[in-house]
């Protein structure tokens, strides 16, 4: 090999390495979504002194991660209809940081666990105690005055000398404020309670049609907990979001009663659970059907709302699944089906 060729390869190798690193580390404004699995909740949701569950309740998750260049190209060219690219704007709220996104997903799961406990214990004839703790700051809108005062993870427990136990209460206390008005807040940050002052401002035009609406400038969520007896413990890790709400409720309820709902069956499903027992849609239903089928599920509960049940039926037919797809509007719909 002559000197010119050696010099060429000497320079080309670092360039190739840099290009390969760029393919891995440059993140694009898309998320790759693909089927996950139906994970058993045996041992993950445990009621103290519970009745044994004769069967298997499973939560269904999907893989969802922000795409680098390589993953974007792979998802685009793979040809698998259940590996899709989802715009970042459909996954994250505007200007949401990774830390804020992770907090939001963790909070969704935590609040789903509390709602599941409340609905299951109430349906079992117990007396769950609902405690509303305040308004959790999931994120702060950049460019708003509050961005210099509030932080992701702050819990607002008071405003204008009034106690705040929910987002609705906070919104009521500030709804008549005008841009430039100052609002005194009591905030729990970590182990400390602080008194902070924020200024009302108009929202950016991109977030509130022509910038006519005003407020503090936060994304918020109700923070609640439920006291129950006997106690229930959750050991679900590395899975966020509210989609396991229905399945957690069924698992808890089966442990609290002597009905033996599972009856040896392999049961999965998806859907949020509201405090009144209604079941809401969550998205990714097609990918969840694929994952549940691959996990050997025999019964799958699908929310009726937003045509998720219809999508589930179409997907099951397309992949040749023998799962029984059951439509549900409420927790009692699921209980009624399993009680037959």
C-alpha positions as CSV (number, residue, x, y, z in Angstrom):
1,X,0.0,0.0,0.0
2,X,1.5,3.3,-1.0
3,X,1.8,6.4,1.2
4,X,-1.2,8.2,-0.4
5,X,-3.5,5.2,0.3
6,X,-2.3,5.0,3.9
7,X,-3.0,8.7,4.4
8,X,-6.5,8.3,2.9
9,X,-7.4,5.5,5.3
10,X,-5.9,7.4,8.2
11,X,-8.4,10.2,7.7
12,X,-11.5,8.2,6.5
13,X,-11.6,6.0,9.6
14,X,-12.3,8.8,12.1
15,X,-14.9,10.2,9.8
16,X,-16.8,6.9,9.6
17,X,-16.6,6.6,13.4
18,X,-18.1,10.1,13.8
19,X,-20.9,9.4,11.4
20,X,-21.8,6.2,13.2
21,X,-21.8,8.0,16.5
22,X,-24.1,10.7,15.0
23,X,-26.5,7.9,13.9
24,X,-26.8,6.8,17.5
25,X,-26.7,10.0,19.5
26,X,-28.7,12.5,17.4
27,X,-32.3,12.3,18.5
28,X,-35.1,13.1,16.1
29,X,-38.5,14.6,16.8
30,X,-40.1,11.1,16.5
31,X,-40.7,8.2,18.8
32,X,-40.6,4.6,17.7
33,X,-43.6,2.6,18.9
34,X,-43.7,-1.2,18.8
35,X,-45.4,-4.1,20.6
36,X,-44.3,-5.0,24.0
37,X,-45.5,-7.8,26.2
38,X,-48.4,-8.8,28.6
39,X,-46.6,-8.9,31.9
40,X,-48.1,-10.9,34.8
41,X,-49.1,-8.9,37.9
42,X,-48.6,-11.9,40.2
43,X,-46.6,-10.5,43.1
44,X,-46.6,-7.0,41.7
45,X,-50.0,-6.1,43.2
46,X,-50.5,-7.6,46.6
47,X,-53.3,-7.2,49.1
48,X,-52.5,-8.1,52.7
49,X,-54.2,-11.3,53.9
50,X,-55.7,-11.7,50.4
51,X,-57.7,-14.5,48.9
52,X,-55.6,-16.4,46.3
53,X,-56.0,-15.5,42.6
54,X,-56.5,-18.7,40.5
55,X,-55.4,-17.3,37.2
56,X,-53.2,-14.5,35.8
57,X,-54.0,-10.8,35.3
58,X,-51.6,-9.1,33.0
59,X,-50.8,-5.5,32.2
60,X,-49.9,-4.8,28.6
61,X,-47.1,-2.4,27.7
62,X,-45.6,-1.1,24.5
63,X,-42.1,-0.1,23.6
64,X,-41.9,3.7,23.1
65,X,-38.6,5.5,22.8
66,X,-37.3,8.6,21.1
67,X,-35.7,7.7,17.8
68,X,-32.1,8.3,16.8
69,X,-31.2,8.4,13.1
70,X,-30.6,4.7,12.9
71,X,-33.9,3.8,14.7
72,X,-35.8,6.2,12.4
73,X,-34.4,4.6,9.3
74,X,-35.1,1.1,10.7
75,X,-38.7,1.9,11.6
76,X,-39.3,3.5,8.2
77,X,-37.9,0.6,6.2
78,X,-38.8,-2.3,8.4
79,X,-42.1,-3.0,6.8
80,X,-43.7,-4.1,10.1
81,X,-47.1,-2.4,10.3
82,X,-46.9,-2.5,14.1
83,X,-43.6,-0.7,14.3
84,X,-44.5,2.9,13.8
85,X,-43.1,6.4,14.0
86,X,-45.0,8.8,16.2
87,X,-44.4,12.6,16.1
88,X,-42.9,13.9,19.3
89,X,-45.7,16.4,19.5
90,X,-48.1,13.5,20.1
91,X,-46.1,12.1,22.9
92,X,-44.7,15.1,24.8
93,X,-46.3,18.4,25.7
94,X,-44.7,21.5,24.3
95,X,-41.1,22.2,25.6
96,X,-41.3,19.2,27.9
97,X,-37.9,18.1,29.1
98,X,-37.0,14.4,29.6
99,X,-37.2,14.8,33.3
100,X,-40.7,16.3,33.1
101,X,-41.8,13.6,30.7
102,X,-40.6,10.9,33.0
103,X,-42.3,12.5,36.0
104,X,-45.5,12.8,34.1
105,X,-45.5,9.1,33.2
106,X,-44.5,8.1,36.7
107,X,-47.3,10.2,38.1
108,X,-49.8,8.7,35.7
109,X,-49.0,5.2,37.0
110,X,-49.0,6.3,40.7
111,X,-52.4,8.0,40.3
112,X,-53.8,5.0,38.4
113,X,-52.7,2.8,41.3
114,X,-54.6,5.0,43.7
115,X,-57.7,5.1,41.5
116,X,-57.6,1.3,41.1
117,X,-57.4,0.8,44.9
118,X,-60.3,3.2,45.5
119,X,-62.6,1.5,42.9
120,X,-61.7,-2.0,43.8
121,X,-62.1,-1.6,47.6
122,X,-65.4,0.3,47.2
123,X,-66.8,-2.4,44.9
124,X,-65.7,-5.0,47.4
125,X,-67.8,-3.3,50.1
126,X,-64.8,-1.8,51.9
127,X,-64.5,1.9,52.8
128,X,-61.5,3.5,51.0
129,X,-60.5,7.0,52.2
130,X,-59.7,9.4,49.4
131,X,-57.2,12.1,50.3
132,X,-56.5,15.0,47.8
133,X,-53.1,16.4,48.5
134,X,-52.8,19.3,46.0
135,X,-51.9,20.2,42.5
136,X,-48.6,18.7,41.2
137,X,-46.5,20.7,38.8
138,X,-45.7,18.4,35.9
139,X,-43.9,21.1,34.0
140,X,-43.6,24.9,33.6
141,X,-44.2,26.7,30.3
142,X,-41.0,28.3,29.1
143,X,-41.2,32.1,28.7
144,X,-43.8,32.4,31.5
145,X,-42.9,34.2,34.7
146,X,-43.6,31.1,36.8
147,X,-40.7,29.3,35.0
148,X,-38.3,31.3,37.2
149,X,-40.2,30.4,40.4
150,X,-41.8,27.0,40.1
151,X,-40.1,23.6,39.3
152,X,-41.2,20.3,38.0
153,X,-42.3,18.2,40.9
154,X,-43.5,21.1,43.1
155,X,-46.8,20.4,44.9
156,X,-49.0,23.4,45.3
157,X,-51.0,23.0,48.5
158,X,-52.2,26.6,49.0
159,X,-53.0,29.8,47.0
160,X,-54.0,33.3,48.2
161,X,-54.3,32.0,51.9
162,X,-56.6,29.2,50.9
163,X,-55.9,25.5,51.0
164,X,-55.5,23.8,47.6
165,X,-56.3,20.1,47.4
166,X,-56.9,19.8,43.6
167,X,-56.2,21.4,40.3
168,X,-59.9,22.5,40.1
169,X,-59.5,24.4,43.4
170,X,-56.3,26.1,42.2
171,X,-58.0,27.1,38.9
172,X,-61.0,28.5,40.7
173,X,-58.7,30.7,43.0
174,X,-56.9,32.3,40.1
175,X,-59.5,32.3,37.3
176,X,-60.4,36.0,37.9
177,X,-56.7,37.2,37.9
178,X,-55.4,39.4,35.2
179,X,-52.0,39.6,33.5
180,X,-49.6,41.3,35.9
181,X,-51.5,40.2,39.0
182,X,-49.4,38.4,41.6
183,X,-50.5,35.2,43.2
184,X,-49.2,33.9,46.6
185,X,-48.6,30.1,46.6
186,X,-47.8,27.6,49.3
187,X,-45.6,24.9,47.7
188,X,-44.2,21.7,49.0
189,X,-40.8,21.1,47.4
190,X,-39.2,17.9,48.6
191,X,-39.3,17.9,52.4
192,X,-39.7,21.7,52.6
193,X,-42.7,24.0,52.4
194,X,-42.2,27.4,50.8
195,X,-44.2,30.5,50.2
196,X,-43.7,31.7,46.6
197,X,-45.1,34.5,44.5
198,X,-45.9,34.1,40.8
199,X,-47.2,36.6,38.2
200,X,-50.1,35.9,36.0
201,X,-49.3,36.2,32.3
202,X,-50.8,35.5,28.9
203,X,-50.0,32.1,27.5
204,X,-47.8,32.0,24.3
205,X,-49.9,32.1,21.1
206,X,-48.8,28.6,20.2
207,X,-50.5,27.3,23.4
208,X,-53.6,29.4,23.7
209,X,-55.2,30.8,20.5
210,X,-53.9,34.3,19.8
211,X,-52.5,34.6,23.3
212,X,-55.8,35.7,24.8
213,X,-55.8,33.2,27.7
214,X,-53.7,33.8,30.9
215,X,-52.6,31.9,33.9
216,X,-49.7,30.8,36.0
217,X,-48.2,28.8,33.1
218,X,-47.9,25.3,34.4
219,X,-49.0,21.8,33.4
220,X,-50.6,20.2,36.5
221,X,-52.2,17.1,37.8
222,X,-54.3,16.2,40.8
223,X,-52.2,14.5,43.5
224,X,-54.2,12.1,45.6
225,X,-53.7,9.0,47.7
226,X,-56.1,6.4,49.0
227,X,-56.0,4.8,52.5
228,X,-57.4,1.3,52.4
229,X,-57.6,-1.7,54.8
230,X,-56.3,-4.2,54.4
231,X,-53.3,-2.5,52.8
232,X,-52.3,-3.0,49.2
233,X,-48.7,-2.8,47.8
234,X,-47.5,-2.2,44.3
235,X,-44.1,-3.3,43.0
236,X,-44.5,-2.2,39.4
237,X,-41.3,-0.7,38.1
238,X,-40.0,0.7,34.8
239,X,-43.6,1.0,33.4
240,X,-45.3,4.4,33.3
241,X,-48.6,5.8,32.2
242,X,-52.2,5.1,33.3
243,X,-53.1,2.2,30.9
244,X,-52.9,-0.5,33.6
245,X,-55.7,1.0,35.6
246,X,-58.4,-1.5,34.7
247,X,-56.2,-4.5,35.1
248,X,-54.9,-3.4,38.5
249,X,-58.4,-2.8,39.7
250,X,-59.5,-6.4,38.6
251,X,-56.5,-7.9,40.3
252,X,-57.1,-6.1,43.6
253,X,-60.8,-6.8,43.5
254,X,-60.2,-10.5,42.9
255,X,-57.9,-10.6,45.9
256,X,-60.5,-8.9,48.1
257,X,-63.4,-11.2,47.3
258,X,-64.1,-14.9,47.2
259,X,-65.6,-14.9,43.7
260,X,-62.6,-16.4,41.9
261,X,-63.0,-14.2,38.9
262,X,-59.9,-15.3,37.1
263,X,-60.9,-19.0,37.1
264,X,-57.5,-20.2,35.9
265,X,-57.6,-17.9,32.8
266,X,-54.8,-15.7,31.3
267,X,-56.4,-12.3,31.3
268,X,-55.0,-9.0,29.9
269,X,-56.4,-5.7,28.8
270,X,-55.8,-1.9,28.7
271,X,-57.6,1.2,29.8
272,X,-57.5,3.9,32.3
273,X,-59.7,3.7,35.5
274,X,-61.6,6.7,36.7
275,X,-62.8,7.2,40.3
276,X,-66.4,6.4,39.2
277,X,-65.2,3.1,37.7
278,X,-65.4,4.1,34.0
279,X,-62.7,2.9,31.7
280,X,-61.0,5.3,29.3
281,X,-58.9,4.8,26.1
282,X,-55.2,5.0,26.2
283,X,-53.8,4.5,22.6
284,X,-51.4,1.9,21.1
285,X,-54.2,-0.6,21.2
286,X,-53.1,-2.4,18.0
287,X,-49.6,-2.9,19.4
288,X,-51.0,-4.1,22.7
289,X,-53.1,-6.7,20.9
290,X,-50.0,-8.0,19.1
291,X,-48.0,-8.1,22.4
292,X,-50.8,-9.8,24.3
293,X,-51.3,-12.5,21.6
294,X,-47.6,-13.2,21.6
295,X,-47.8,-13.6,25.4
296,X,-50.5,-16.3,25.2
297,X,-53.4,-14.2,26.5
298,X,-56.9,-15.8,26.2
299,X,-59.1,-12.8,27.2
300,X,-58.4,-9.1,26.3
301,X,-60.4,-6.2,27.7
302,X,-60.5,-3.2,25.3
303,X,-62.1,0.2,26.0
304,X,-65.1,1.0,23.8
305,X,-64.2,4.8,23.8
306,X,-62.4,6.2,20.8
307,X,-63.2,3.0,18.8
308,X,-60.4,1.2,20.6
309,X,-62.5,-2.0,20.8
310,X,-63.1,-1.9,17.1
311,X,-59.4,-1.4,16.4
312,X,-58.6,-4.3,18.7
313,X,-61.0,-6.6,16.9
314,X,-59.6,-5.7,13.5
315,X,-56.0,-6.2,14.7
316,X,-56.8,-9.6,16.3
317,X,-58.4,-10.7,13.1
318,X,-55.5,-9.4,11.0
319,X,-52.9,-11.4,12.9
320,X,-55.0,-14.5,13.3
321,X,-55.3,-14.3,17.1
322,X,-57.7,-16.5,18.9
323,X,-58.0,-14.1,21.9
324,X,-61.5,-13.2,23.0
325,X,-61.7,-9.4,22.7
326,X,-64.2,-8.0,25.2
327,X,-65.5,-4.5,25.0
328,X,-65.7,-2.5,28.3
329,X,-67.1,0.9,29.3
330,X,-66.7,0.3,33.1
331,X,-65.0,-1.8,35.6
332,X,-68.3,-3.6,36.3
333,X,-68.5,-4.6,32.6
334,X,-65.2,-6.6,33.1
335,X,-66.4,-8.1,36.4
336,X,-69.7,-9.1,34.8
337,X,-68.0,-10.9,31.9
338,X,-65.6,-12.7,34.2
339,X,-68.4,-13.7,36.6
340,X,-70.3,-15.7,33.9
